[in-house]
């Protein structure tokens, strides 16, 4: 197996007279993550963008798992026969997952949520249909997901500070 070596040796190779001052200082093996939160830079507060937002990246798989749990719960408790209750539960779930997701992933969240609802709650045999009930549930779930995404975007926009424009006096 190949051994991993540090790119800059800590000590000169044996048998050489290389001065130790010529060696590069020790560099960390793993780089530090970018700092989060506001930082002061030249007297102004500058917000540093986060490097990775794990919650927003995992919204789609977590939403699919939550939809599967919701379907299982509705089927086991017998509430799947109550169409309005089941649709309201899925609309709330879709809005919550869409609020947590990145905007470009929201259509996939809507589609996954509708497929679980239509395939297991409406038809109950993992079959998708395109009757009036199916189309209505698609539009309701799409509206709920869009509302969740818009509310989350508005909350994020309210949290981020705006740059002040200089007065044009």
C-alpha positions as CSV (number, residue, x, y, z in Angstrom):
1,X,0.0,0.0,0.0
2,X,1.4,3.4,-0.8
3,X,2.2,5.7,2.1
4,X,1.0,9.2,2.2
5,X,3.7,11.8,2.8
6,X,3.6,15.4,3.8
7,X,4.6,17.5,0.8
8,X,7.2,19.5,2.8
9,X,9.6,17.5,5.0
10,X,9.8,18.6,8.6
11,X,13.5,17.8,8.8
12,X,16.2,17.7,6.1
13,X,17.0,14.3,4.7
14,X,19.9,12.6,6.5
15,X,23.3,13.2,5.1
16,X,22.5,16.7,3.7
17,X,23.6,20.0,5.1
18,X,20.4,21.9,4.3
19,X,19.7,24.7,6.8
20,X,16.5,24.2,8.7
21,X,15.5,27.9,8.1
22,X,15.1,27.1,4.4
23,X,12.3,24.6,5.1
24,X,8.7,25.7,4.9
25,X,6.9,26.1,8.2
26,X,4.5,23.3,9.1
27,X,1.3,23.4,7.2
28,X,-1.8,21.8,8.7
29,X,-2.9,18.6,7.1
30,X,-6.6,19.7,6.8
31,X,-7.4,23.3,5.9
32,X,-9.5,25.3,8.2
33,X,-13.1,25.9,7.2
34,X,-14.1,29.5,6.2
35,X,-15.3,31.5,9.2
36,X,-19.0,32.1,9.4
37,X,-20.9,35.1,10.6
38,X,-20.1,38.8,10.2
39,X,-16.4,39.9,10.2
40,X,-14.9,43.3,10.5
41,X,-12.8,44.3,7.5
42,X,-11.4,47.8,7.2
43,X,-14.0,49.1,9.6
44,X,-17.0,47.6,7.8
45,X,-18.9,44.5,8.7
46,X,-18.7,41.9,5.9
47,X,-20.7,38.8,5.9
48,X,-18.8,35.6,4.9
49,X,-20.9,33.1,2.9
50,X,-21.0,29.7,4.5
51,X,-19.0,27.0,2.7
52,X,-21.5,24.2,3.1
53,X,-25.0,24.2,4.2
54,X,-25.7,20.5,4.9
55,X,-29.4,20.9,5.9
56,X,-30.3,22.5,2.5
57,X,-28.2,19.9,0.6
58,X,-30.0,17.0,2.3
59,X,-33.5,18.3,2.0
60,X,-34.5,16.1,-0.9
61,X,-33.4,12.7,0.6
62,X,-34.8,13.7,4.0
63,X,-38.0,14.8,2.4
64,X,-38.3,11.4,0.6
65,X,-37.8,9.6,3.8
66,X,-40.3,11.8,5.6
67,X,-42.8,11.1,2.9
68,X,-42.3,7.4,3.2
69,X,-42.8,7.6,7.0
70,X,-45.9,9.8,6.5
71,X,-47.4,7.3,4.0
72,X,-46.7,4.4,6.3
73,X,-48.2,6.2,9.3
74,X,-51.4,7.1,7.3
75,X,-51.8,3.6,6.0
76,X,-51.2,1.9,9.4
77,X,-53.6,4.3,11.3
78,X,-56.3,4.0,8.6
79,X,-56.2,7.8,7.9
80,X,-55.3,7.3,4.2
81,X,-59.0,6.9,3.4
82,X,-59.7,10.4,4.6
83,X,-58.5,12.3,1.5
84,X,-58.7,15.8,2.9
85,X,-56.8,15.0,6.1
86,X,-54.1,13.1,4.1
87,X,-53.7,15.9,1.6
88,X,-53.4,18.5,4.4
89,X,-50.7,16.4,6.1
90,X,-48.8,16.0,2.9
91,X,-49.2,19.7,2.1
92,X,-47.7,20.7,5.4
93,X,-44.8,18.2,5.0
94,X,-44.1,19.5,1.5
95,X,-44.1,23.1,2.6
96,X,-41.7,22.3,5.4
97,X,-39.3,20.3,3.2
98,X,-39.5,22.9,0.4
99,X,-38.6,25.7,3.0
100,X,-35.5,23.8,4.0
101,X,-34.4,22.9,0.4
102,X,-32.4,24.9,-2.0
103,X,-34.6,26.7,-4.6
104,X,-33.4,24.6,-7.5
105,X,-34.4,21.4,-5.7
106,X,-37.9,22.5,-4.8
107,X,-39.5,21.0,-8.0
108,X,-37.9,17.6,-7.2
109,X,-39.3,17.9,-3.7
110,X,-42.8,18.6,-5.0
111,X,-42.6,15.7,-7.5
112,X,-41.4,13.2,-4.8
113,X,-44.0,14.3,-2.4
114,X,-46.8,14.0,-5.0
115,X,-45.6,10.6,-6.2
116,X,-45.7,9.2,-2.7
117,X,-49.1,10.8,-2.1
118,X,-50.6,9.7,-5.4
119,X,-49.1,6.2,-5.5
120,X,-49.7,5.2,-1.9
121,X,-52.5,7.3,-0.5
122,X,-54.8,7.9,-3.4
123,X,-54.3,4.6,-5.4
124,X,-52.7,2.5,-2.5
125,X,-51.0,0.1,-4.8
126,X,-47.9,2.1,-5.9
127,X,-49.7,3.2,-9.1
128,X,-49.7,6.7,-10.4
129,X,-52.8,8.1,-12.1
130,X,-53.9,11.2,-13.9
131,X,-57.6,11.6,-13.0
132,X,-59.1,14.8,-11.6
133,X,-58.1,13.8,-8.0
134,X,-54.5,13.3,-9.0
135,X,-54.3,16.6,-10.8
136,X,-55.9,18.4,-7.9
137,X,-53.5,16.9,-5.4
138,X,-50.6,17.8,-7.6
139,X,-51.7,21.5,-7.7
140,X,-52.3,21.7,-4.0
141,X,-48.9,20.1,-3.1
142,X,-47.2,22.4,-5.7
143,X,-48.8,25.5,-4.1
144,X,-47.8,24.4,-0.6
145,X,-44.2,23.7,-1.7
146,X,-44.0,27.1,-3.5
147,X,-45.4,28.9,-0.5
148,X,-42.9,27.2,1.8
149,X,-40.0,28.1,-0.6
150,X,-41.1,31.7,-0.9
151,X,-41.5,32.1,2.8
152,X,-38.0,30.7,3.4
153,X,-36.5,32.9,0.8
154,X,-38.2,36.0,2.3
155,X,-36.9,35.0,5.8
156,X,-33.3,34.5,4.4
157,X,-33.5,37.9,2.6
158,X,-34.7,39.6,5.8
159,X,-31.8,38.1,7.8
160,X,-29.0,39.2,5.4
161,X,-28.0,42.8,5.8
162,X,-28.3,45.0,2.8
163,X,-25.5,47.2,1.6
164,X,-26.3,50.9,2.2
165,X,-26.4,53.1,-0.8
166,X,-24.6,56.4,-0.5
167,X,-26.9,59.4,-0.3
168,X,-27.1,61.3,-3.6
169,X,-27.2,64.7,-2.0
